[in-house]
Amino acid sequence: MIEKLVSTRFLDVGAVVFQLRAVPWQAPGFDAVSHREHLWRIHEQIAQTGGFEVRSRRFLVKASRPMESVYAGNSTEASAR
């Protein structure tokens, strides 16, 4: 497993809205109209500091199955037929 701390810097509030709409699991139930006040605060922060930075922790899990199970005909595709 690989773990990384990732920083993303947004330069305008429209990019924040786009990200939250494009990746709905980051903010379930996000709606720009109902979150208008929060978005305005982000907009003001960007205007004052030049950006809005968020951090997230990402994980990459690598999985594999033993090759002998594939060669033995025990793959899930073979057993589903």
N, CA and C atoms as an extended XYZ file, in Angstrom:
243
Properties=species:S:1:pos:R:3:atomname:S:1:resname:S:1:resid:I:1 pbc="F F F"
N         0.852       -1.174        0.000 N   MET     1
C         0.000        0.000        0.000 CA  MET     1
C         0.898        1.237        0.000 C   MET     1
N         0.509        2.223       -0.786 N   ILE     2
C         1.219        3.483       -0.868 CA  ILE     2
C         0.289        4.568       -0.343 C   ILE     2
N         0.809        5.430        0.514 N   GLU     3
C         0.022        6.516        1.089 CA  GLU     3
C         0.705        7.838        0.774 C   GLU     3
N        -0.074        8.829        0.337 N   LYS     4
C         0.464       10.148        0.008 CA  LYS     4
C        -0.442       11.228        0.588 C   LYS     4
N         0.160       12.312        1.036 N   LEU     5
C        -0.568       13.507        1.418 CA  LEU     5
C        -0.496       14.450        0.222 C   LEU     5
N        -1.648       14.774       -0.343 N   VAL     6
C        -1.715       15.560       -1.575 CA  VAL     6
C        -2.295       16.934       -1.276 C   VAL     6
N        -1.660       17.976       -1.790 N   SER     7
C        -2.172       19.340       -1.674 CA  SER     7
C        -2.700       19.790       -3.028 C   SER     7
N        -3.868       20.428       -3.007 N   THR     8
C        -4.451       20.992       -4.224 CA  THR     8
C        -4.710       22.460       -3.967 C   THR     8
N        -4.255       23.307       -4.864 N   ARG     9
C        -4.437       24.750       -4.704 CA  ARG     9
C        -5.398       25.242       -5.783 C   ARG     9
N        -6.475       25.873       -5.346 N   PHE    10
C        -7.477       26.424       -6.253 CA  PHE    10
C        -7.244       27.926       -6.375 C   PHE    10
N        -7.322       28.445       -7.598 N   LEU    11
C        -7.076       29.858       -7.847 CA  LEU    11
C        -8.353       30.658       -8.064 C   LEU    11
N        -9.484       29.956       -8.172 N   ASP    12
C       -10.774       30.650       -8.220 CA  ASP    12
C       -11.864       29.729       -7.686 C   ASP    12
N       -12.927       30.334       -7.209 N   VAL    13
C       -13.983       29.563       -6.556 CA  VAL    13
C       -14.745       28.696       -7.562 C   VAL    13
N       -14.749       29.090       -8.830 N   GLY    14
C       -15.388       28.272       -9.858 CA  GLY    14
C       -14.720       26.912       -9.986 C   GLY    14
N       -13.412       26.874       -9.822 N   ALA    15
C       -12.678       25.604       -9.876 CA  ALA    15
C       -13.038       24.720       -8.688 C   ALA    15
N       -13.289       25.332       -7.532 N   VAL    16
C       -13.721       24.567       -6.344 CA  VAL    16
C       -15.079       23.933       -6.625 C   VAL    16
N       -16.010       24.718       -7.152 N   VAL    17
C       -17.348       24.210       -7.469 CA  VAL    17
C       -17.259       23.097       -8.500 C   VAL    17
N       -16.456       23.285       -9.540 N   PHE    18
C       -16.288       22.250      -10.564 CA  PHE    18
C       -15.781       20.951       -9.934 C   PHE    18
N       -14.761       21.044       -9.089 N   GLN    19
C       -14.187       19.859       -8.442 CA  GLN    19
C       -15.235       19.136       -7.600 C   GLN    19
N       -15.991       19.868       -6.819 N   LEU    20
C       -16.974       19.242       -5.937 CA  LEU    20
C       -18.130       18.613       -6.716 C   LEU    20
N       -18.454       19.163       -7.869 N   ARG    21
C       -19.496       18.561       -8.716 CA  ARG    21
C       -18.954       17.353       -9.471 C   ARG    21
N       -17.703       17.434       -9.892 N   ALA    22
C       -17.103       16.354      -10.688 CA  ALA    22
C       -16.764       15.132       -9.837 C   ALA    22
N       -16.481       15.345       -8.564 N   VAL    23
C       -16.081       14.258       -7.659 CA  VAL    23
C       -17.023       14.287       -6.449 C   VAL    23
N       -18.262       13.815       -6.611 N   PRO    24
C       -19.290       13.993       -5.584 CA  PRO    24
C       -19.004       13.303       -4.251 C   PRO    24
N       -18.151       12.278       -4.217 N   TRP    25
C       -17.871       11.612       -2.942 CA  TRP    25
C       -16.990       12.471       -2.033 C   TRP    25
N       -16.398       13.548       -2.563 N   GLN    26
C       -15.602       14.434       -1.713 CA  GLN    26
C       -16.488       15.283       -0.810 C   GLN    26
N       -17.682       15.614       -1.272 N   ALA    27
C       -18.622       16.422       -0.486 CA  ALA    27
C       -20.040       15.986       -0.844 C   ALA    27
N       -20.478       14.852       -0.284 N   PRO    28
C       -21.817       14.346       -0.616 CA  PRO    28
C       -22.905       15.396       -0.343 C   PRO    28
N       -23.804       15.542       -1.290 N   GLY    29
C       -24.911       16.488       -1.140 CA  GLY    29
C       -24.532       17.937       -1.430 C   GLY    29
N       -23.346       18.160       -2.000 N   PHE    30
C       -22.916       19.537       -2.286 CA  PHE    30
C       -23.851       20.183       -3.284 C   PHE    30
N       -24.216       21.415       -2.993 N   ASP    31
C       -25.037       22.227       -3.882 CA  ASP    31
C       -24.529       23.660       -3.772 C   ASP    31
N       -24.164       24.271       -4.894 N   ALA    32
C       -23.567       25.608       -4.871 CA  ALA    32
C       -24.501       26.647       -4.263 C   ALA    32
N       -25.799       26.519       -4.498 N   VAL    33
C       -26.742       27.507       -3.972 CA  VAL    33
C       -26.827       27.417       -2.450 C   VAL    33
N       -26.973       26.220       -1.919 N   SER    34
C       -27.102       26.086       -0.468 CA  SER    34
C       -25.781       26.308        0.268 C   SER    34
N       -24.657       26.247       -0.441 N   HIS    35
C       -23.350       26.484        0.169 CA  HIS    35
C       -22.763       27.829       -0.259 C   HIS    35
N       -23.636       28.714       -0.666 N   ARG    36
C       -23.217       30.011       -1.200 CA  ARG    36
C       -22.362       30.807       -0.212 C   ARG    36
N       -22.756       30.822        1.052 N   GLU    37
C       -22.012       31.586        2.061 CA  GLU    37
C       -20.588       31.057        2.229 C   GLU    37
N       -20.446       29.720        2.282 N   HIS    38
C       -19.119       29.115        2.392 CA  HIS    38
C       -18.275       29.414        1.151 C   HIS    38
N       -18.918       29.338       -0.012 N   LEU    39
C       -18.202       29.615       -1.260 CA  LEU    39
C       -17.749       31.077       -1.321 C   LEU    39
N       -18.579       31.971       -0.782 N   TRP    40
C       -18.199       33.380       -0.767 CA  TRP    40
C       -16.961       33.597        0.111 C   TRP    40
N       -16.908       32.893        1.258 N   ARG    41
C       -15.735       32.997        2.135 CA  ARG    41
C       -14.474       32.463        1.436 C   ARG    41
N       -14.644       31.377        0.685 N   ILE    42
C       -13.511       30.848       -0.081 CA  ILE    42
C       -13.075       31.868       -1.133 C   ILE    42
N       -14.051       32.472       -1.802 N   HIS    43
C       -13.752       33.502       -2.803 CA  HIS    43
C       -12.957       34.656       -2.180 C   HIS    43
N       -13.383       35.108       -1.000 N   GLU    44
C       -12.678       36.203       -0.319 CA  GLU    44
C       -11.251       35.791        0.061 C   GLU    44
N       -11.092       34.557        0.506 N   GLN    45
C        -9.748       34.070        0.848 CA  GLN    45
C        -8.854       34.062       -0.376 C   GLN    45
N        -9.388       33.594       -1.512 N   ILE    46
C        -8.605       33.568       -2.750 CA  ILE    46
C        -8.218       34.990       -3.157 C   ILE    46
N        -9.162       35.933       -3.022 N   ALA    47
C        -8.883       37.317       -3.388 CA  ALA    47
C        -7.788       37.917       -2.497 C   ALA    47
N        -7.768       37.535       -1.225 N   GLN    48
C        -6.790       38.092       -0.286 CA  GLN    48
C        -5.430       37.407       -0.375 C   GLN    48
N        -5.431       36.091       -0.553 N   THR    49
C        -4.176       35.340       -0.464 CA  THR    49
C        -3.687       34.791       -1.799 C   THR    49
N        -4.544       34.816       -2.809 N   GLY    50
C        -4.148       34.314       -4.116 CA  GLY    50
C        -4.467       32.854       -4.359 C   GLY    50
N        -5.066       32.184       -3.381 N   GLY    51
C        -5.419       30.780       -3.578 CA  GLY    51
C        -6.097       30.171       -2.365 C   GLY    51
N        -6.627       28.996       -2.571 N   PHE    52
C        -7.290       28.217       -1.521 CA  PHE    52
C        -6.704       26.817       -1.598 C   PHE    52
N        -6.060       26.376       -0.534 N   GLU    53
C        -5.372       25.090       -0.547 CA  GLU    53
C        -6.104       24.079        0.333 C   GLU    53
N        -6.277       22.887       -0.216 N   VAL    54
C        -6.862       21.782        0.538 CA  VAL    54
C        -5.882       20.611        0.514 C   VAL    54
N        -5.934       19.825        1.555 N   ARG    55
C        -5.058       18.650        1.636 CA  ARG    55
C        -5.915       17.412        1.819 C   ARG    55
N        -5.456       16.338        1.221 N   SER    56
C        -6.162       15.062        1.367 CA  SER    56
C        -5.141       13.942        1.414 C   SER    56
N        -5.539       12.882        2.036 N   ARG    57
C        -4.688       11.698        2.135 CA  ARG    57
C        -5.195       10.690        1.111 C   ARG    57
N        -4.303       10.207        0.274 N   ARG    58
C        -4.670        9.250       -0.776 CA  ARG    58
C        -3.956        7.928       -0.531 C   ARG    58
N        -4.631        6.861       -0.883 N   PHE    59
C        -4.073        5.520       -0.715 CA  PHE    59
C        -4.140        4.781       -2.042 C   PHE    59
N        -3.098        4.048       -2.338 N   LEU    60
C        -3.079        3.155       -3.495 CA  LEU    60
C        -2.832        1.759       -2.952 C   LEU    60
N        -3.797        0.908       -3.161 N   VAL    61
C        -3.690       -0.474       -2.702 CA  VAL    61
C        -3.481       -1.347       -3.927 C   VAL    61
N        -2.396       -2.073       -3.935 N   LYS    62
C        -2.105       -2.982       -5.044 CA  LYS    62
C        -2.521       -4.384       -4.628 C   LYS    62
N        -3.254       -5.037       -5.496 N   ALA    63
C        -3.697       -6.405       -5.224 CA  ALA    63
C        -3.414       -7.275       -6.428 C   ALA    63
N        -3.128       -8.516       -6.171 N   SER    64
C        -2.917       -9.467       -7.258 CA  SER    64
C        -3.274      -10.856       -6.753 C   SER    64
N        -3.479      -11.731       -7.680 N   ARG    65
C        -3.737      -13.112       -7.296 CA  ARG    65
C        -2.593      -13.965       -7.805 C   ARG    65
N        -2.355      -15.058       -7.181 N   PRO    66
C        -1.254      -15.922       -7.617 CA  PRO    66
C        -1.457      -16.365       -9.068 C   PRO    66
N        -0.417      -16.340       -9.832 N   MET    67
C        -0.507      -16.708      -11.251 CA  MET    67
C        -0.901      -18.161      -11.446 C   MET    67
N        -0.557      -19.056      -10.527 N   GLU    68
C        -0.907      -20.469      -10.721 CA  GLU    68
C        -2.418      -20.684      -10.761 C   GLU    68
N        -3.211      -19.809      -10.095 N   SER    69
C        -4.657      -19.981      -10.156 CA  SER    69
C        -5.192      -19.649      -11.540 C   SER    69
N        -4.541      -18.742      -12.241 N   VAL    70
C        -4.952      -18.404      -13.606 CA  VAL    70
C        -4.626      -19.555      -14.540 C   VAL    70
N        -3.423      -20.102      -14.404 N   TYR    71
C        -3.004      -21.191      -15.288 CA  TYR    71
C        -3.743      -22.484      -15.009 C   TYR    71
N        -4.246      -22.659      -13.816 N   ALA    72
C        -4.955      -23.883      -13.467 CA  ALA    72
C        -6.405      -23.859      -13.918 C   ALA    72
N        -6.803      -22.725      -14.513 N   GLY    73
C        -8.187      -22.626      -14.958 CA  GLY    73
C        -9.134      -22.290      -13.828 C   GLY    73
N        -8.630      -21.763      -12.711 N   ASN    74
C        -9.458      -21.418      -11.576 CA  ASN    74
C        -9.802      -19.939      -11.517 C   ASN    74
N        -9.696      -19.244      -12.634 N   SER    75
C       -10.020      -17.821      -12.636 CA  SER    75
C       -11.523      -17.654      -12.458 C   SER    75
N       -11.944      -16.510      -12.002 N   THR    76
C       -13.375      -16.260      -11.809 CA  THR    76
C       -14.122      -16.294      -13.125 C   THR    76
N       -13.470      -15.895      -14.234 N   GLU    77
C       -14.129      -15.957      -15.530 CA  GLU    77
C       -14.390      -17.408      -15.929 C   GLU    77
N       -13.420      -18.271      -15.687 N   ALA    78
C       -13.573      -19.681      -16.067 CA  ALA    78
C       -14.630      -20.343      -15.203 C   ALA    78
N       -14.673      -20.015      -13.919 N   SER    79
C       -15.631      -20.684      -13.044 CA  SER    79
C       -17.046      -20.124      -13.234 C   SER    79
N       -17.175      -18.931      -13.832 N   ALA    80
C       -18.498      -18.362      -14.071 CA  ALA    80
C       -19.167      -18.965      -15.282 C   ALA    80
N       -18.403      -19.628      -16.131 N   ARG    81
C       -18.981      -20.192      -17.358 CA  ARG    81
C       -19.646      -21.496      -17.160 C   ARG    81
